[in-house]
Amino acid sequence: MRRYSNRTALTTLAEINITPLLDLAFVLLIIFMITTPLLENSKTLIVPSSATSNAPINPAAVQTVSIDRNETIRLNEEQVDAATLESRLLDLKRANPEVAVVIRPDRDLPVQKLVSLMDALQRAEITKVGIATKEEPR
């Protein structure tokens, strides 16, 4: 007859030690945390090129629209409001279909105000648009 009083030896086999598995998971996590930013920064961007060149823009056809942090809009250094700006842009487009506009936004201007200004340019069907920026010192 078999005795069942010696069950303590079987209970130790039923327990699984997960400490080595946790160590492995943490090591993998650290490896991925270190290598992921390196992979993102190592991507190179190759800008497409074209055999044709853009037609030169006449500097007299370039208009400047500036908007400061107080949302004051100026068209060629003349202060205008948003409704007047759109009609003036339409007049400029009718007078010269090749008109180009450079936007000079203030650094602290909310992005939505810049987008609404660009929408006004799009409604006036002005497609040659640039945004003036200043190079940051390194």
CYANA upper distance limits for C-alpha pairs under 8 A (distance plus 0.5 A):
  7 ARG  CA     11 THR  CA      7.38
  8 THR  CA     12 THR  CA      7.57
  9 ALA  CA     13 LEU  CA      7.89
 10 LEU  CA     14 ALA  CA      7.33
 11 THR  CA     15 GLU  CA      7.48
 18 ILE  CA     22 LEU  CA      6.81
 19 THR  CA     23 ASP  CA      6.73
 20 PRO  CA     24 LEU  CA      6.72
 21 LEU  CA     25 ALA  CA      6.73
 22 LEU  CA     26 PHE  CA      6.68
 23 ASP  CA     27 VAL  CA      6.69
 24 LEU  CA     28 LEU  CA      6.71
 25 ALA  CA     29 LEU  CA      6.63
 26 PHE  CA     30 ILE  CA      6.69
 27 VAL  CA     31 ILE  CA      6.73
 28 LEU  CA     32 PHE  CA      6.70
 29 LEU  CA     33 MET  CA      6.62
 30 ILE  CA     34 ILE  CA      6.71
 31 ILE  CA     35 THR  CA      6.68
 32 PHE  CA     36 THR  CA      6.30
 33 MET  CA     37 PRO  CA      7.94
 34 ILE  CA     38 LEU  CA      7.76
 35 THR  CA     39 LEU  CA      6.76
 36 THR  CA     40 GLU  CA      6.91
 37 PRO  CA     41 ASN  CA      6.75
 38 LEU  CA     42 SER  CA      6.66
 39 LEU  CA     43 LYS  CA      7.39
 57 ILE  CA     61 ALA  CA      7.78
 57 ILE  CA     62 VAL  CA      8.28
 57 ILE  CA    100 ALA  CA      8.35
 58 ASN  CA     62 VAL  CA      7.53
 61 ALA  CA     96 ASN  CA      8.07
 61 ALA  CA     98 GLU  CA      7.70
 61 ALA  CA     99 VAL  CA      5.61
 61 ALA  CA    100 ALA  CA      6.61
 62 VAL  CA     99 VAL  CA      6.61
 62 VAL  CA    100 ALA  CA      5.19
 62 VAL  CA    101 VAL  CA      6.03
 62 VAL  CA    102 VAL  CA      7.55
 63 GLN  CA     75 LEU  CA      7.84
 63 GLN  CA     76 ASN  CA      6.80
 63 GLN  CA     99 VAL  CA      7.87
 63 GLN  CA    100 ALA  CA      6.66
 63 GLN  CA    101 VAL  CA      5.25
 63 GLN  CA    102 VAL  CA      6.74
 64 THR  CA     74 ARG  CA      8.49
 64 THR  CA     75 LEU  CA      6.35
 64 THR  CA     76 ASN  CA      5.62
 64 THR  CA     77 GLU  CA      8.37
 64 THR  CA    101 VAL  CA      6.18
 64 THR  CA    102 VAL  CA      5.39
 64 THR  CA    103 ILE  CA      6.53
 64 THR  CA    104 ARG  CA      7.75
 65 VAL  CA     73 ILE  CA      7.50
 65 VAL  CA     74 ARG  CA      6.12
 65 VAL  CA     75 LEU  CA      5.12
 65 VAL  CA     76 ASN  CA      6.79
 65 VAL  CA     77 GLU  CA      8.49
 65 VAL  CA    101 VAL  CA      7.46
 65 VAL  CA    102 VAL  CA      6.67
 65 VAL  CA    103 ILE  CA      5.39
 65 VAL  CA    104 ARG  CA      6.65
 66 SER  CA     73 ILE  CA      6.28
 66 SER  CA     74 ARG  CA      5.67
 66 SER  CA     75 LEU  CA      7.12
 66 SER  CA     76 ASN  CA      8.43
 66 SER  CA     77 GLU  CA      8.36
 66 SER  CA    103 ILE  CA      6.18
 66 SER  CA    104 ARG  CA      4.94
 66 SER  CA    105 PRO  CA      6.18
 66 SER  CA    106 ASP  CA      8.42
 67 ILE  CA     71 GLU  CA      6.18
 67 ILE  CA     72 THR  CA      5.92
 67 ILE  CA     73 ILE  CA      5.02
 67 ILE  CA     74 ARG  CA      6.84
 67 ILE  CA    103 ILE  CA      8.39
 67 ILE  CA    104 ARG  CA      6.93
 67 ILE  CA    105 PRO  CA      5.55
 67 ILE  CA    106 ASP  CA      6.79
 67 ILE  CA    109 LEU  CA      8.48
 68 ASP  CA     72 THR  CA      6.06
 68 ASP  CA     73 ILE  CA      7.48
 68 ASP  CA    105 PRO  CA      6.67
 68 ASP  CA    106 ASP  CA      5.36
 68 ASP  CA    109 LEU  CA      7.26
 69 ARG  CA    106 ASP  CA      6.18
 69 ARG  CA    107 ARG  CA      8.15
 69 ARG  CA    108 ASP  CA      6.34
 69 ARG  CA    109 LEU  CA      5.45
 70 ASN  CA    109 LEU  CA      8.49
 71 GLU  CA    109 LEU  CA      8.03
 71 GLU  CA    113 LYS  CA      8.20
 72 THR  CA     79 GLN  CA      7.63
 72 THR  CA     80 VAL  CA      8.26
 72 THR  CA     81 ASP  CA      8.08
 73 ILE  CA     79 GLN  CA      6.35
 73 ILE  CA     80 VAL  CA      6.23
 73 ILE  CA     81 ASP  CA      6.81
 73 ILE  CA     82 ALA  CA      7.83
 74 ARG  CA     78 GLU  CA      5.54
 74 ARG  CA     79 GLN  CA      4.76
 74 ARG  CA     80 VAL  CA      6.18
 75 LEU  CA     79 GLN  CA      6.90
 75 LEU  CA     80 VAL  CA      7.25
 75 LEU  CA     85 LEU  CA      7.90
 80 VAL  CA     84 THR  CA      6.55
 80 VAL  CA     85 LEU  CA      6.48
 81 ASP  CA     85 LEU  CA      6.51
 82 ALA  CA     86 GLU  CA      7.00
 83 ALA  CA     87 SER  CA      7.23
 84 THR  CA     88 ARG  CA      6.58
 85 LEU  CA     89 LEU  CA      6.54
 86 GLU  CA     90 LEU  CA      6.76
 86 GLU  CA    120 ALA  CA      6.32
 86 GLU  CA    121 LEU  CA      7.85
 86 GLU  CA    123 ARG  CA      8.41
 86 GLU  CA    124 ALA  CA      7.29
 87 SER  CA     91 ASP  CA      6.77
 88 ARG  CA     92 LEU  CA      6.69
 89 LEU  CA     93 LYS  CA      6.66
 89 LEU  CA    121 LEU  CA      7.62
 89 LEU  CA    124 ALA  CA      6.53
 90 LEU  CA     94 ARG  CA      6.71
 90 LEU  CA    124 ALA  CA      5.53
 90 LEU  CA    125 GLU  CA      8.42
 91 ASP  CA     95 ALA  CA      6.64
 92 LEU  CA     96 ASN  CA      6.52
 92 LEU  CA     97 PRO  CA      8.35
 92 LEU  CA     99 VAL  CA      7.54
 93 LYS  CA     97 PRO  CA      5.49
 93 LYS  CA     98 GLU  CA      7.90
 93 LYS  CA     99 VAL  CA      6.70
 93 LYS  CA    124 ALA  CA      7.52
 93 LYS  CA    125 GLU  CA      8.01
 93 LYS  CA    126 ILE  CA      7.27
 98 GLU  CA    128 LYS  CA      8.30
 99 VAL  CA    126 ILE  CA      7.58
 99 VAL  CA    128 LYS  CA      7.52
100 ALA  CA    126 ILE  CA      7.65
100 ALA  CA    127 THR  CA      7.97
100 ALA  CA    128 LYS  CA      5.21
100 ALA  CA    129 VAL  CA      6.40
101 VAL  CA    126 ILE  CA      8.24
101 VAL  CA    128 LYS  CA      6.79
101 VAL  CA    129 VAL  CA      5.42
101 VAL  CA    130 GLY  CA      6.88
102 VAL  CA    129 VAL  CA      6.30
102 VAL  CA    130 GLY  CA      5.21
102 VAL  CA    131 ILE  CA      6.06
102 VAL  CA    132 ALA  CA      6.93
103 ILE  CA    129 VAL  CA      7.89
103 ILE  CA    130 GLY  CA      6.59
103 ILE  CA    131 ILE  CA      5.20
103 ILE  CA    132 ALA  CA      6.48
104 ARG  CA    131 ILE  CA      6.56
104 ARG  CA    132 ALA  CA      5.64
104 ARG  CA    133 THR  CA      7.99
105 PRO  CA    109 LEU  CA      7.23
105 PRO  CA    114 LEU  CA      7.64
105 PRO  CA    131 ILE  CA      8.16
105 PRO  CA    132 ALA  CA      8.03
109 LEU  CA    113 LYS  CA      7.51
109 LEU  CA    114 LEU  CA      7.97
110 PRO  CA    114 LEU  CA      7.50
111 VAL  CA    115 VAL  CA      6.75
112 GLN  CA    116 SER  CA      6.67
113 LYS  CA    117 LEU  CA      6.78
114 LEU  CA    118 MET  CA      6.75
115 VAL  CA    119 ASP  CA      6.63
116 SER  CA    120 ALA  CA      6.86
117 LEU  CA    121 LEU  CA      7.04
118 MET  CA    122 GLN  CA      6.73
119 ASP  CA    123 ARG  CA      6.67
120 ALA  CA    124 ALA  CA      6.80
121 LEU  CA    125 GLU  CA      6.82
121 LEU  CA    126 ILE  CA      6.00
121 LEU  CA    127 THR  CA      8.22
122 GLN  CA    126 ILE  CA      6.29
122 GLN  CA    127 THR  CA      7.49
